[in-house]
Amino acid sequence: MAAFNKFDSFIEALAEKKHNLGSDTLTVALCASGNAPVATNTVLADLTQIAYTNLSTRVITTISSAQTSGVYKLILADLVLSATGAVAPFRYIVIYNDTATNDELIGWYDYGTNINMSNTDTLTIDFNAVDGAIALT
């Protein structure tokens, strides 16, 4: 899995109660290589997404949201994207909070090159089940 990059606004949004990572609906957005997210983006409307016509659900399942010895970990279930036809190429997988009023952004993964999906293709987004998709100390 590519390295996680957090948006600058994520920590402030946590402090100002815009996120409840244990219960809010987290979703992925997909962006093409020409529309890279940048750390200063704050809300989903800041991004240019691909069309999702031929793609399965992008909603992420939260397994746990807890802290141990002062380290908080958000454990997410791997998400399998399934194509039901051609899907526009994408390079960036962005996590955003679909429950938050403005769809606040959390972070993104850069796969380094475009991902192409044809009919019946699948892509597993492998969130780290040990260290957490997000870990805060």
C-alpha contacts under 8 A as a table, 3 or more apart, distances in Angstrom:
res1	aa1	res2	aa2	distance
1	M	111	Y	7.82
1	M	125	I	7.45
1	M	126	D	6.30
1	M	127	F	7.64
2	A	109	Y	5.60
2	A	110	D	5.95
2	A	111	Y	5.64
3	A	109	Y	5.88
3	A	110	D	7.09
4	F	107	G	6.64
4	F	108	W	5.79
4	F	109	Y	5.12
4	F	110	D	7.87
4	F	133	A	7.90
5	N	39	A	7.84
5	N	107	G	5.29
5	N	108	W	5.24
5	N	109	Y	6.27
6	K	10	F	6.82
6	K	39	A	6.89
6	K	106	I	5.92
6	K	107	G	3.93
6	K	108	W	6.42
7	F	10	F	5.49
7	F	38	V	7.39
7	F	39	A	4.52
7	F	40	T	6.32
7	F	41	N	6.58
7	F	42	T	6.90
7	F	105	L	6.63
7	F	106	I	5.75
7	F	107	G	5.17
7	F	108	W	7.76
8	D	11	I	6.91
8	D	12	E	7.98
8	D	39	A	5.40
8	D	40	T	5.74
8	D	41	N	7.65
8	D	42	T	7.65
9	S	12	E	5.39
9	S	13	A	6.05
9	S	40	T	7.10
9	S	41	N	7.63
9	S	42	T	5.76
9	S	105	L	7.75
9	S	106	I	7.93
10	F	13	A	5.05
10	F	14	L	6.24
10	F	42	T	7.68
10	F	104	E	7.78
10	F	105	L	6.71
10	F	106	I	5.34
10	F	107	G	7.73
11	I	14	L	5.08
11	I	15	A	6.33
12	E	15	A	5.02
12	E	16	E	6.13
13	A	16	E	5.08
13	A	17	K	6.25
13	A	18	K	5.13
13	A	19	H	6.53
13	A	104	E	7.78
14	L	17	K	5.31
14	L	18	K	5.85
14	L	19	H	5.41
14	L	20	N	7.77
15	A	18	K	7.74
17	K	20	N	7.08
18	K	100	A	6.04
18	K	104	E	7.68
19	H	24	D	7.00
19	H	97	N	7.15
19	H	100	A	6.71
20	N	23	S	5.74
20	N	24	D	5.53
21	L	24	D	5.61
21	L	26	L	7.93
21	L	65	S	6.76
21	L	74	L	7.30
22	G	62	T	7.00
22	G	64	S	6.81
22	G	65	S	4.91
22	G	66	A	7.98
22	G	74	L	7.62
23	S	62	T	7.91
24	D	97	N	6.73
24	D	98	D	7.31
24	D	99	T	5.46
24	D	100	A	7.66
25	T	59	V	7.14
25	T	60	I	7.33
25	T	97	N	6.01
25	T	98	D	5.39
25	T	99	T	5.42
26	L	59	V	6.12
26	L	60	I	5.53
26	L	61	T	7.67
26	L	95	I	6.61
26	L	96	Y	5.72
26	L	97	N	4.71
26	L	98	D	5.68
26	L	99	T	7.49
27	T	58	R	5.55
27	T	59	V	4.36
27	T	60	I	5.45
27	T	95	I	5.72
27	T	96	Y	5.58
27	T	97	N	6.43
27	T	98	D	6.23
28	V	58	R	5.41
28	V	59	V	6.57
28	V	60	I	7.31
28	V	93	I	6.28
28	V	94	V	5.25
28	V	95	I	4.61
28	V	96	Y	6.26
29	A	49	Q	6.54
29	A	58	R	7.47
29	A	93	I	5.91
29	A	94	V	4.99
29	A	95	I	6.46
29	A	96	Y	7.35
30	L	49	Q	5.54
30	L	50	I	6.01
30	L	90	F	6.06
30	L	91	R	7.35
30	L	92	Y	5.71
30	L	93	I	4.92
30	L	94	V	6.20
31	C	35	N	5.90
31	C	36	A	6.57
31	C	37	P	7.69
31	C	47	L	7.52
31	C	48	T	6.28
31	C	49	Q	4.72
31	C	50	I	5.72
31	C	90	F	5.23
31	C	91	R	6.14
31	C	92	Y	5.09
31	C	93	I	6.70
31	C	94	V	7.75
32	A	35	N	5.35
32	A	36	A	6.83
32	A	49	Q	7.19
32	A	50	I	6.69
32	A	89	P	6.08
32	A	90	F	3.96
32	A	91	R	5.20
32	A	92	Y	6.48
32	A	114	N	7.04
33	S	36	A	5.76
33	S	90	F	6.29
33	S	91	R	5.28
33	S	92	Y	7.10
33	S	113	T	7.30
33	S	114	N	6.46
35	N	47	L	7.30
35	N	48	T	5.99
35	N	49	Q	7.80
36	A	92	Y	6.86
37	P	41	N	6.82
37	P	47	L	6.50
37	P	92	Y	7.58
37	P	108	W	7.62
38	V	41	N	5.69
41	N	46	D	5.90
41	N	47	L	7.62
41	N	105	L	7.45
42	T	46	D	6.85
42	T	104	E	6.00
42	T	105	L	5.50
43	V	46	D	5.61
43	V	47	L	7.72
43	V	96	Y	7.96
43	V	102	N	6.06
43	V	103	D	5.56
43	V	104	E	4.43
43	V	105	L	5.16
44	L	47	L	5.62
44	L	96	Y	7.05
44	L	102	N	7.31
44	L	103	D	5.48
44	L	104	E	6.31
44	L	105	L	6.19
45	A	48	T	7.61
45	A	103	D	7.98
50	I	88	A	6.24
50	I	89	P	7.78
50	I	90	F	7.19
51	A	87	V	7.57
51	A	88	A	6.82
52	Y	55	L	5.26
52	Y	87	V	7.19
53	T	87	V	7.65
54	N	83	A	5.57
54	N	84	T	4.86
54	N	85	G	5.07
54	N	86	A	6.42
54	N	87	V	5.95
55	L	81	L	6.69
55	L	82	S	5.76
55	L	83	A	4.77
55	L	84	T	6.07
55	L	85	G	7.64
55	L	87	V	6.88
56	S	81	L	5.68
56	S	82	S	5.21
56	S	83	A	6.49
56	S	84	T	7.57
57	T	81	L	7.05
58	R	79	L	7.57
58	R	81	L	6.99
59	V	79	L	7.95
60	I	76	L	6.95
60	I	77	A	6.90
60	I	78	D	7.81
60	I	79	L	6.27
61	T	76	L	5.90
61	T	77	A	5.43
61	T	78	D	7.97
61	T	79	L	7.78
62	T	65	S	7.46
62	T	74	L	7.51
62	T	75	I	6.24
62	T	76	L	4.56
62	T	77	A	6.15
63	I	74	L	7.82
63	I	75	I	5.39
63	I	76	L	5.25
63	I	77	A	6.06
64	S	73	K	7.77
64	S	74	L	5.96
64	S	75	I	5.11
64	S	76	L	7.08
65	S	72	Y	7.35
65	S	73	K	5.99
65	S	74	L	4.65
65	S	75	I	6.35
66	A	72	Y	5.52
66	A	73	K	5.76
66	A	74	L	6.81
67	Q	70	G	5.93
67	Q	71	V	5.08
67	Q	72	Y	3.86
67	Q	73	K	6.06
68	T	71	V	5.35
68	T	72	Y	6.51
70	G	137	T	6.25
71	V	135	A	6.85
71	V	136	L	5.77
71	V	137	T	4.72
72	Y	135	A	5.46
72	Y	136	L	5.04
72	Y	137	T	6.41
73	K	131	D	6.92
73	K	132	G	5.10
73	K	133	A	7.35
73	K	134	I	5.77
73	K	135	A	4.48
73	K	136	L	6.59
74	L	132	G	5.10
74	L	133	A	5.75
74	L	134	I	5.20
74	L	135	A	6.45
75	I	127	F	7.62
75	I	128	N	7.18
75	I	129	A	5.63
75	I	130	V	7.65
75	I	131	D	7.83
75	I	132	G	4.61
75	I	133	A	5.80
75	I	134	I	7.43
76	L	127	F	6.05
76	L	128	N	7.55
76	L	129	A	6.79
76	L	132	G	7.12
76	L	133	A	6.37
77	A	126	D	7.89
77	A	127	F	6.63
77	A	129	A	7.47
78	D	124	T	6.58
78	D	125	I	5.53
78	D	126	D	4.85
78	D	127	F	5.41
79	L	124	T	5.67
79	L	125	I	5.09
79	L	126	D	6.89
79	L	127	F	7.92
80	V	122	T	6.50
80	V	123	L	5.58
80	V	124	T	4.33
80	V	125	I	6.19
81	L	122	T	5.45
81	L	123	L	5.13
81	L	124	T	6.29
81	L	125	I	7.75
82	S	120	T	6.47
82	S	121	D	5.95
82	S	122	T	4.45
82	S	123	L	6.65
83	A	86	A	6.79
83	A	87	V	6.67
83	A	117	M	6.43
83	A	118	S	6.26
83	A	119	N	5.15
83	A	120	T	5.17
83	A	121	D	5.38
83	A	122	T	6.26
84	T	118	S	7.68
84	T	119	N	4.89
84	T	120	T	5.70
84	T	121	D	7.95
85	G	118	S	5.72
85	G	119	N	3.89
85	G	120	T	7.01
86	A	117	M	6.11
86	A	118	S	4.43
86	A	119	N	5.49
87	V	116	N	6.92
87	V	117	M	5.40
87	V	118	S	6.27
87	V	119	N	7.98
88	A	116	N	6.90
88	A	117	M	7.45
89	P	114	N	5.74
89	P	115	I	5.42
89	P	116	N	4.80
89	P	117	M	7.14
90	F	93	I	7.95
90	F	114	N	5.12
90	F	115	I	5.29
90	F	116	N	6.95
91	R	110	D	6.17
91	R	111	Y	5.48
91	R	112	G	6.61
91	R	113	T	5.63
91	R	114	N	4.45
91	R	115	I	5.81
92	Y	108	W	6.65
92	Y	109	Y	5.66
92	Y	110	D	4.83
92	Y	111	Y	6.24
93	I	108	W	5.48
93	I	109	Y	5.20
93	I	110	D	6.78
93	I	111	Y	8.00
94	V	105	L	7.65
94	V	106	I	7.62
94	V	107	G	5.85
94	V	108	W	4.12
94	V	109	Y	6.43
95	I	105	L	6.41
95	I	106	I	5.58
95	I	107	G	5.47
95	I	108	W	5.95
96	Y	103	D	6.17
96	Y	104	E	5.75
96	Y	105	L	4.31
96	Y	106	I	5.24
96	Y	107	G	7.21
97	N	100	A	5.58
97	N	103	D	5.16
97	N	104	E	5.40
97	N	105	L	6.30
97	N	106	I	7.08
98	D	101	T	7.80
98	D	103	D	4.96
98	D	104	E	7.46
99	T	103	D	6.68
100	A	103	D	5.06
100	A	104	E	6.11
101	T	104	E	7.58
110	D	113	T	8.00
111	Y	114	N	7.29
111	Y	115	I	7.90
117	M	121	D	5.60
117	M	122	T	7.30
118	S	121	D	5.50
127	F	132	G	7.14
127	F	133	A	5.47
128	N	131	D	5.77
128	N	132	G	5.05
128	N	133	A	5.39
129	A	132	G	5.35
129	A	133	A	7.28
131	D	134	I	7.72
131	D	135	A	6.87
132	G	135	A	5.83
